[in-house]
Amino acid sequence: MVTHRARSAPHADPFRAVGDATRRKILLSLLDKPAPVYEIAEQFHVTRPAISRHLRVLKDAGLVRQEKAGREIVYHLEPRALAEVREWLDAFWTQGLMKLKKSAEGRKR
């Protein structure tokens, strides 16, 4: 008997998901309004299946959600999921700027 383990999404990390320029552009496009895959794909010079793969990565990372609307699947931005990314970036820049400030102040002396 073959047992199937629950497959963990390889790109479930939101940081990894936003590491791709196309996915960041998809997120930006969803800021304005939710959209079906064909509408999102019209904005890019890649195939619709490629956009679907990007959307799957974003969905696995919790950055977008799907909603069935008739025969279409509409994608919605999940801004709460982006909060983790923003918090990390804020901490990164705050710490980095503090280190830069200390370094600059140390050189003035």
Secondary structure as GFF3:
##gff-version 3
##sequence-region A 1 109
A	DSSP	alpha_helix	14	17	.	.	.	ID=ss1
A	DSSP	alpha_helix	21	32	.	.	.	ID=ss2
A	DSSP	beta_strand	35	36	.	.	.	ID=ss3
A	DSSP	alpha_helix	37	41	.	.	.	ID=ss4
A	DSSP	alpha_helix	48	60	.	.	.	ID=ss5
A	DSSP	beta_strand	64	69	.	.	.	ID=ss6
A	DSSP	beta_strand	72	77	.	.	.	ID=ss7
A	DSSP	alpha_helix	79	108	.	.	.	ID=ss8
###
